[in-house]
Amino acid sequence: MKSGIQKGVFLACMVSAVALFCLSQSQAQTPAPAAGAAPAAAPARGGRAGRGPAEFWYINKGKGGVYNKPMRPLWKLSDLLRMHSGQNNWREQIINDNLQDVTYNSAAPGSKVIPRLHIETAVAFVIIKGEMHFQIEGQQPVTATRGGIVNVMPDTIYSYDAGGSDNALWVEIHPYWYQTEYPATQPPPPDIRGTTVVKTSFPHTPAPYTGNNKPYFNLFEALAACQPVNNVVNEDHIHVGPLLGYVNGADNKCDGSTGNIGSGPLKPGDPKFNPDSTFGHLHHGVVEWWVVQSGQIRGQFEGTGEFHAVEGDVLYAAPDMWHQMAAEAPSGPSVRTAMGAYQITNMNNTGGGQE
């Protein structure tokens, strides 16, 4: 029989959702690995200098490659334009999970969105094409163009319109279950089916911009000035950070590095990708997705396959899915702007599969 101390250690190991390698109080009671099983990992390391990152047992790994509509591994801009052929103003839901509510949008020049706010949530916009003018309470007017990322804080009145000569295209990101309020100084909006418009009052103070957050960031302006491009929106349930890669490191005129995703296009003779293998990294319960803002990106997803995306396309990795990304444009920057509802930790594969 186990002693009281052994029982306590056993229970503590069992209830931990992401457990450190639990050292048994009695090595004789540790079961031997099954025949053909991978060697057991070493005890968790502390991640001190020179010793590498800590290792953990992850006991809740689910099946990768599970997509619920409207989510899909790849939304191609060319397909969206084909779906809405002949339409200037349209909105397509591309993500609607339990974390974020995301739409792809188009508006003809002169189209306007009336003032509004989201009392408890921020909203972000990634401008794909065209020109958009934003009026944000307490801030200077913003003219947003290709490569632009607009960040509107909670409890902040904003409006926008499409300018220029071409349709504006943008991706709009809200936390799941966001609500919209409209100033009562303007006419009430129409009822939405199944709901009623009512007049309310509440204290109203726009949230301040702190840290790296700012009303407007433009990727291409930052690259031209050799400014940092990561972590440009860090709000509750909205995190936005461009990830930069160069297949040819010499194309990076700022520091000569290859960025963090520069592995290059596939070459003849490269092994065929196996989506049912173990590779890359995953996230538990947190979705990671990307808007391609420049160049070409390759995404490899567990149980799903390999996808090739260009500027304006959107890639999406479902929770618990092994995935890995790479820059593919033969010249210039390949930028995938990473999105998530939380700061994301990469749980890296240590099983020796495809790297």
N, C-alpha and C positions, 0 to 999 in steps of 0.2 A: 504493500500500500504506500501511496505518496504521503510524505509528511505534510503538515499544514503549510510550511514554507513552499514546498514544491507545488502544492495545489495553487497557492497564490500566484506564483510565477507562471504556471500553466494558464490560468484564467487571464492574467494580464496580457499574455502573448495572444490569446485567442480573441480578445475583444478589441485589440488595436486595429484600426482600419488600414493604416499604412505602418506596418511594424518594422522596427529594427530587427536584424537577425537575433532572435532570442536565444541566448546561451542557456542550455539546460543546466539545472543544478546538479544533474546526474547524467554524465555523458553516456552511461550505459543504457539510459532510457531513450536516447535519440534513435529513431528508426533508421535503418540503412536505406540509401537511395535505391529506387527501383532500377532494374536492369535496363541499361541504355539511356538512363536519365543523364542530363547535363550535370557536371560536377557542381557541388554546393558552393554558393558564393561565400567569400570570406566574411568574417564578422564586420559589421558596419564600422567604417573609418570616420574619423572626426573631420576630415577635410582640411587638416593643417597643411601648411606650406610644404610642398614636395611629396605629399602623400596622396594626392588626387582627391576627387569628390567623394563624399560619403555614399555608401550603398545601402539600399533598403529593400526589403521584401514588400512587394505590392500585391495584396491578396484579393483585390476587387476588380481585376482586369476583365472587362466585358468583351463581347464580340465586336470587332471592328467592321466598318463598312456598312453600318445601319443608317440609312437616310430616310427621313420622313418629309413628305412634301410640305412646303415648296423647296426644301433644301436639296441640293444636288452637289456632287463633287466640283462641277465646273458650270458656271453660268457664263456663256460667251456673249459678249456685247453684240457680235454679228447676229447671233440667234435672236437676241432681244429686239434688235432693229428690224429683223425679218418678221417677228411676231407682231410688231406694231407698225408694219409698213403702211404708209399713208397717214399716220397719226403724228401730230406734232407734240401734243401734250398727253403724256401717259405715265402711269405708275405701275410697276410690277413688284409684287412681294417676292423677295428672293431668300429671306431668312425670317423665320417666325418660330423660334424654339422657346425654351423656358428661360432664356437669358436675354435675347435681343430681338428687336423688331426692325428689319432692314428692308428698304425698298430701293429699286433702281428707278430713276426718274428722268423724264424729258420735258422741256418746256420751250415753247416758241418765244422769240424775242418779244418783249412787251408783256409777257405773262407776269402776274403779281400774286403774291401770297400775303394776306392781310395780317396785321399785328396779332401776336399770340405769345403765350408762354407755357412752360411746363413747370408747375410749381415745385416739384420735388426731383426732377430729373434733367440732366443735360441733353443736348442733341448735337450731333456732329455731321458734317457734310464733306464728302470727298468729291472734288470737281473733276470730271473726266474730260469735258469739252465745253467750249463756249465761254460765256461771261455771265456772272451773277452778281447782283448788288445787294448787300446785306445792310440793314439798319439794326444795330444791336444796342439796346438800352445802356446808356452810360459809356459807350465806346464810339470811336470815330467810324464813319462809314467804311465798309469793306467792299472792294471790287475783287472778286475771286475768279481766277482763271484756271486753265489746265494745270494740274499739280497742286492746286490749292486745297487746304483742309481748314474748314471753319468750325469753331468750337463755341457753342452758346451755352452759358452756365445755367443752372437751375434758377427758377424764379426771375428770369430775365426776358423782357418783352423783345421780340424780334420780328422782322418781316424781310421779305426779299423779292426780287424781280429778276427776270432774265433779260439781259441786254445783248449787245452785239448784233451780228447779222445771221448767225446760225443758231439752231436749237441748242440749248444748254442741256448737258447730260451730267447727272450727279448721283452718288450713292448717299442715302440718308439713313443715319444710325440712331435708333432710340433704344433705351432699356425696355425690356418686356413689360407690358401692362402700363405704359406711360399714359398720361392724361393731358389734354390740351385745354387751356383756358384762354378766353378772349377778353380784352378790356371792355368794360360796359360803356365806354365812351363811343363805341361804334355799334352799329346794328347787331342784334344777336345772330349767330350762325344758324343755319337750318338744323332742325332735329335730325339726328341719325336714327334710323329705324330701330325701334325697341328702346329708345332712350328719350329723355326730356331735357330741354335746355332750361336751366334755372339760373337766377342771379344770386351770387354769393359775395361775401367779403372776407378778406384775410390779410394779415400783415404781408407787405410786399417789399422785399429788399433784394436786388440782384446779388447773387453770390459772387465773391471776388475771384479774380484769376490769381492763382498761386503756383509756385514751382515753374515747370516748363509750360504750363497752360497759357494760352494767349488766344485772342479772338481769331487770328488768321496766321497760317503758316503756308508757305509755298515751297514745295519740294525742289523745283528747278532753280528757284532763286537761292535756296540754301546750298544746293550743290555748286552753283556758280561761285558762291562766296566761301566755299569750303567750311560751311557751318554744320554743326551736328544735326542729324536728321531723325534721330530716334526719340521715342517717348514724347510726342508732340501733343497728345491728349491723354490726360490721366485723371479721369473723373469717375465718380461712382457708377459702375457698370458700363463704362465706355473707356477703353484703352486703345490708342492708335499710335503705331510706331512704324515708320518706313524702315525696311531692311534692305540694305544696299549690297549689291554684288557686281563684280566685273569678271567676265571670263578672261579678258586680257588685263592684267593688273596695271599695265602701262597706260590704260585709258583713264585710270584714276589720277587726275592731275593734282589732287589735294595731298595724299600721303603715300601713293604708290602701292597700297595694299589691295588685296582682292575683295575686301569687304567680308561679309560673314556668310554668303551663300554662293560663292563663285566656284562651282565645280565644272562648269562647261557643258556643252551639248553632248549627247550620246555619240559615240564613234563606232564605226564598223568594227565588229569583234568584241564589243562590250557585252558582258553577259546579259541575257534577257531578264528583265525585272520580274520577280515572282511576288505578286501581291499577297500571297498566303504565307510568306516567310516573316521573320522577325527582323526589323530594321529601324533605323531612325530613332524617333522618340514619340511619346504620346502625352496626353493630358487627361487627368481623371475628372470627369464631370464638367470640365471647362472646354468650351468650343474655341478653336482658333480658326480664323478665316482671313483671307487676303484679297485686297484689290491690287491688281497689277497696274502700277502707275507709269512704268517705263520698261522697255525691252521685252524680254521673253522669260517665262518662268516654267520650270518643270515641277509638277507635283506628283509624288508617288504615295498612294493611299492603300492601307491594308484592306484586303478583301474586295477591292474596288478596281484598281488598275493605275495606269500612268496617264497623266493629262498634261497638255501643253497649252499654256495661256499667254496671251499678248495683252498689250495695254488696253485697259477698260474691262478686262475679264475679271471674274470673281471666283476664287477657289475656296473650298470649305472642307475642313476635316472634322468629322463627327467625334464626340467624346470616345475615349478609350481606343482610338485608332492609331496604330503605328503609321507614321508619315515622315516624309523627308522632302525637302525642296531644293532646287538648284537654279542658278542663273543659266540662261541658254543663249542670250543675244551674243553674236560673235564679236560685236564691238559696242562700246558705250555701256552705260549703267543698266542693269536689270533690277528694278525695284518692285518688291512686293510689300505693300503696306499691311502690316499685321494688325488684326482687330481681335478684341476679346472683351468679355464683360469684367474680367479680373486681370491682375498681373499674372502672367502665365509662367509656370515652372516647367521646363522640359524634363520629363522623366525618361532618361536616355536608355536605349537598349544596351544591355551588357551581355546578351546571350550569344554573341559571336555570329549573328546572322549578317545579312547584307548591311554594309555601312553607307 
